Amino acid sequence: MSFAFNEKSNELANNALAKYPNDRKQSAVMPFLDIAQRQNDNWLSQDCIEYVANQLEMPFIKVWEVVTFYTMYNTQPVGKNFVQVCTTTPCWLRGSEHVVRACKEIISENPKNVSADNLFSWMEVECLGACVNAPMIQINDDFYEDLNYETTKNILLSLIDGKPLQVGSQIGRQGSKGVSDAK
């Protein structure tokens, strides 16, 4: 096994473990997987999963079941900017196909392909939980809402330029208020 937590990850893991009784350390499987994924360029290789299983004294298959159940865990490499496009009904009704079109043009025609420069990959996902501000995307830990083709394209180009745009609503919405209500 070649994967192991680095110093920062070890500290985070110890903090996570401290939240559980000693005889319930397996309860820390989700935080451990998140820590491993963040350390391993946002994906979980078999080495990462085996490491977490060994650290928590769990069978590999039990950890694998968690990894494959939750969509927040990636089992293949993703780009530095991992773009998740919500295409469920509220986003679809508000034009998520235009967001997908921008991703296909800027990143890759096919979802889950990592760009040649490792800067991006994208995929369609189920609800990201901000339906009132549809359509939306999640890029790593950040959410961009109230999107259309142009705003999505601008966000992606800003990341290419190394000057990311402001996260959140792209039309100035505050919470679930419309722009005209925000005053």
C-alpha positions as CSV (number, residue, x, y, z in Angstrom):
1,M,0.0,0.0,0.0
2,S,1.5,3.3,-1.0
3,F,-1.1,5.8,0.2
4,A,-0.9,7.2,3.8
5,F,-2.2,10.3,5.4
6,N,0.2,13.2,5.4
7,E,0.7,15.3,8.5
8,K,-2.2,17.6,7.9
9,S,-4.5,14.7,7.0
10,N,-3.4,12.8,10.1
11,E,-4.4,15.8,12.2
12,L,-7.8,16.0,10.6
13,A,-8.3,12.2,11.0
14,N,-7.4,12.4,14.7
15,N,-9.9,15.3,15.1
16,A,-12.6,13.2,13.4
17,L,-11.8,10.1,15.6
18,A,-12.1,12.2,18.7
19,K,-15.8,12.7,18.0
20,Y,-16.5,9.0,18.5
21,P,-16.2,6.6,21.4
22,N,-13.0,4.4,21.1
23,D,-15.1,1.3,20.4
24,R,-17.0,3.1,17.5
25,K,-14.1,4.4,15.5
26,Q,-15.6,2.9,12.3
27,S,-18.2,5.7,12.5
28,A,-15.4,8.0,11.2
29,V,-15.4,6.2,7.8
30,M,-17.0,9.1,5.9
31,P,-14.7,11.8,7.3
32,F,-11.7,9.5,6.7
33,L,-12.8,9.0,3.1
34,D,-13.2,12.7,2.6
35,I,-9.8,13.4,4.0
36,A,-8.2,10.7,1.8
37,Q,-10.0,12.0,-1.3
38,R,-8.9,15.6,-0.7
39,Q,-5.3,14.5,-0.2
40,N,-5.4,12.3,-3.3
41,D,-6.4,14.9,-5.9
42,N,-10.1,14.5,-5.2
43,W,-10.5,10.8,-5.9
44,L,-10.2,7.6,-4.0
45,S,-7.8,5.0,-5.5
46,Q,-7.8,1.4,-4.2
47,D,-4.8,2.3,-2.0
48,C,-6.7,5.1,-0.4
49,I,-9.7,2.9,0.4
50,E,-7.5,0.1,1.7
51,Y,-5.7,2.6,3.9
52,V,-8.9,3.9,5.4
53,A,-10.2,0.4,6.0
54,N,-6.9,-0.5,7.8
55,Q,-6.9,2.6,9.9
56,L,-10.5,2.0,11.0
57,E,-10.1,-1.8,11.3
58,M,-12.8,-2.4,8.8
59,P,-13.1,-5.0,6.0
60,F,-12.3,-3.4,2.7
61,I,-15.8,-4.3,1.3
62,K,-17.5,-2.3,4.0
63,V,-15.6,0.8,3.1
64,W,-16.1,0.1,-0.6
65,E,-19.9,-0.1,0.0
66,V,-19.8,3.5,1.5
67,V,-17.6,4.8,-1.4
68,T,-19.9,3.4,-4.0
69,F,-23.1,4.4,-2.3
70,Y,-22.4,8.1,-1.9
71,T,-21.9,10.2,-5.1
72,M,-19.5,12.6,-3.3
73,Y,-16.7,10.0,-3.5
74,N,-14.9,9.7,-6.8
75,T,-13.5,6.3,-7.8
76,Q,-11.6,7.6,-10.8
77,P,-9.4,10.7,-11.4
78,V,-11.1,14.0,-11.8
79,G,-9.7,17.4,-12.9
80,K,-8.4,20.0,-10.6
81,N,-11.8,21.7,-11.1
82,F,-14.4,19.0,-10.8
83,V,-17.6,20.4,-12.3
84,Q,-20.9,18.8,-11.3
85,V,-23.9,19.9,-13.3
86,C,-27.3,19.4,-11.8
87,T,-29.7,18.2,-14.5
88,T,-32.7,17.1,-12.3
89,T,-36.1,18.5,-13.1
90,P,-35.9,22.1,-11.6
91,C,-32.5,22.7,-13.2
92,W,-33.7,21.1,-16.4
93,L,-36.8,23.3,-16.5
94,R,-34.6,26.4,-16.1
95,G,-32.1,25.5,-18.8
96,S,-29.5,23.1,-17.5
97,E,-29.0,21.9,-21.1
98,H,-27.2,25.2,-21.8
99,V,-24.9,24.7,-18.8
100,V,-24.1,21.2,-20.2
101,R,-23.5,22.7,-23.6
102,A,-20.9,25.1,-22.1
103,C,-19.2,22.2,-20.3
104,K,-19.0,20.2,-23.5
105,E,-17.5,23.1,-25.4
106,I,-15.0,24.3,-22.8
107,I,-14.1,21.0,-21.0
108,S,-14.9,17.9,-23.0
109,E,-17.6,16.6,-25.2
110,N,-17.9,13.6,-22.9
111,P,-18.6,13.7,-19.2
112,K,-16.1,12.2,-16.8
113,N,-13.2,12.8,-19.2
114,V,-10.3,14.7,-17.6
115,S,-9.0,17.5,-19.8
116,A,-5.5,17.2,-21.2
117,D,-4.2,19.8,-18.9
118,N,-5.9,18.1,-15.8
119,L,-7.6,21.4,-15.2
120,F,-11.2,20.1,-15.6
121,S,-13.6,17.2,-15.7
122,W,-17.4,17.4,-15.5
123,M,-20.4,15.2,-15.0
124,E,-24.2,15.4,-14.6
125,V,-25.5,14.8,-11.1
126,E,-28.7,14.6,-9.2
127,C,-30.0,17.5,-7.1
128,L,-27.5,19.8,-5.6
129,G,-30.1,21.3,-3.3
130,A,-30.6,24.8,-4.4
131,C,-33.6,24.3,-6.8
132,V,-34.9,27.9,-6.3
133,N,-31.6,29.2,-7.8
134,A,-31.6,26.7,-10.7
135,P,-29.8,25.9,-12.8
136,M,-26.6,25.4,-10.9
137,I,-23.2,23.7,-10.8
138,Q,-20.8,22.7,-8.0
139,I,-17.1,23.1,-8.7
140,N,-15.2,21.4,-6.0
141,D,-16.7,22.8,-2.8
142,D,-18.2,25.9,-4.4
143,F,-21.7,26.4,-5.8
144,Y,-22.6,28.7,-8.7
145,E,-26.3,29.4,-9.2
146,D,-28.8,31.1,-11.6
147,L,-26.7,30.0,-14.6
148,N,-27.2,30.2,-18.3
149,Y,-24.8,29.3,-21.2
150,E,-22.9,32.6,-21.0
151,T,-22.4,32.7,-17.2
152,T,-21.3,29.1,-17.2
153,K,-18.8,29.7,-20.0
154,N,-17.5,32.8,-18.1
155,I,-17.0,30.8,-14.9
156,L,-15.1,28.1,-16.7
157,L,-12.9,30.6,-18.6
158,S,-12.2,32.4,-15.4
159,L,-10.8,29.2,-13.9
160,I,-8.7,28.7,-16.9
161,D,-7.3,32.2,-16.5
162,G,-6.7,31.5,-12.8
163,K,-9.1,34.3,-11.7
164,P,-12.2,32.6,-10.5
165,L,-15.5,34.5,-10.5
166,Q,-17.5,35.1,-7.4
167,V,-19.3,32.0,-6.2
168,G,-23.1,31.9,-5.6
169,S,-25.8,33.5,-7.6
170,Q,-24.7,34.9,-11.0
171,I,-27.6,37.3,-11.1
172,G,-27.1,38.9,-7.7
173,R,-29.8,37.0,-6.0
174,Q,-29.6,37.0,-2.2
175,G,-30.8,33.7,-0.7
176,S,-34.0,32.7,-2.4
177,K,-35.0,36.3,-3.2
178,G,-35.3,37.4,-6.7
179,V,-33.0,40.3,-7.8
180,S,-35.9,42.8,-7.7
181,D,-36.6,41.6,-4.1
182,A,-33.0,42.0,-2.9
183,K,-33.2,45.7,-2.2
